[in-house]
Amino acid sequence: MIVLGVFVVVALVVARYLIVNRWYREPTGPGEFGDMFGGVNALFSGLAFVGVIYAILLQRIELQMQRMEMKRSIEAQEASQLALEQRLDLEESLARKRTSIDLYDEWHSSPMHESRIVVDRFLEKRRNRSEAVPTLTDFESSTTLPSKDVFRIVHFFEKWAQLNRLGMIDAVLLRGLLDTYSDWWRTNLFEPMRDSREQNPDFITMLDRIHSEIGEAGGMGKSGSN
């Protein structure tokens, strides 16, 4: 491109010189000889101005292309970030559901099922005799009460309450699966123990946590123990 431009300029100078020599007289002095190239000087000035305008237009086009490229890059980053957030949300949702299913399976495991039957029968005998439900401290210190089975159930609901507080379970799903059981145990075991003469602050905190995370938030109204 540069070579072509130089060639065009040289051709114009030579053509100018030949035309002047053919149609006009020979210059008589250096001044007249220089005047012969005045048009060429004007041409160069015009070409230089056009070159400046062309460079400005090229720069403007380049800036527009850079802005478009930057816009596309930002949009791609935003789309990638959105896809990543959606993927993380989906993974978190699946993790909460898996944890909820694990709790459901634990509740229906053989050891838990046996403990539920033992404690259910124990509570039924207390109700028939109009006897109050013992405190967790009583269960902990007794060798005749079904302490192991009671604490297995209590620790299950404590785990449920902690996972619910941390947002690590699907609360709606789990309540849909276990609301019948949790309502019965809340009414017949946890609330009587929570309202009892319990003095151990750790046990009181545990029962309050179960009450606040499962009892009040559960909205459970069915009945049935096992």
Beta strands, then each sheet from edge to edge (+ up, - down):
end
